[in-house]
Amino acid sequence: MDRCEAVLRELNLYPIWIRRNRPDSIAGNALRAEADSESTMPVVAKERLPDAALPVLANATSGKSSVGTEISSSAPGSLLDKLNWPELKQQVHDCNACKLRAGCTQTVFGVGDESADWLFIGEGPGADEDVMGEPFVGQAGKLLDNMLLAIKLKRGNNVYIANIVKCRPPGNRTPTAEEIAACLPYLRRQIELIRPKLIVALGKIASNALLGRETSLASLRGKLHDYHGIPMMVTYHPAYLLRSPTEKAKVWHDLCLAKNTMKEASNMT
Ligand code: URA
């Protein structure tokens, strides 16, 4: 068995198969724009996120949290920064900060261990997630579960999974910059509450949203980035891998780097 096959078996992804005439809707919105063909080997390079990249809620209406705190979604993110888990969940549930809420079934907050070391972040709910109210429960979610398994992780067990936007964009389109800006403060507060040791951004949209700049996934892979003091890595979105299974070997490299980074981070504490 060659190395590539061994890696893919470990990822539970072998043999490689490609279904012909696959409907686009299955793979969701992350299928586009990730086909960076160059392969990057892990190199550790730290970057600081400029404060200007910090989002504030935009285009928002006003909401009331369950504890009676009046919170305007057009207010600076600092108001959200005081919320605890139940308050934050309620705030997301009640959110109407952008047009997405009107077109989806429910908000999809996030799932998992609320003090996890590992935080995986996708783009936004698809059709299955919209129905179930949980991130990554469709085909892409099954692949994500296998990716986790490959590095001996399990959903909910020291792992938290969230998305950049909490509402399904219609037709699984990519969320707009305004929709991302409106939703990102919620994720930012989730991250503050979880305090993960490592963030793994899944796909270009999540990576760019967190880093606050437009960069190809290929140029971001294989390096350690910095999200407000938390180490962050990027890899391909599982939905993209469903379409381009030959890219799965690169994910193995990324997951190995993630595992090693976590080992080092855990040794330091
Ligand atoms: N794709 C995502 O980015 N997130 C999900 O929750 C499901 C599919």
Boltz pocket constraint, residues with backbone or C-beta under 6 A from the ligand:
constraints:
  - pocket:
      binder: B
      contacts: [[A, 28], [A, 30], [A, 122], [A, 123], [A, 124], [A, 125], [A, 126], [A, 129], [A, 134], [A, 135], [A, 136], [A, 137], [A, 140], [A, 141], [A, 162], [A, 163], [A, 202], [A, 239]]
      max_distance: 6.0
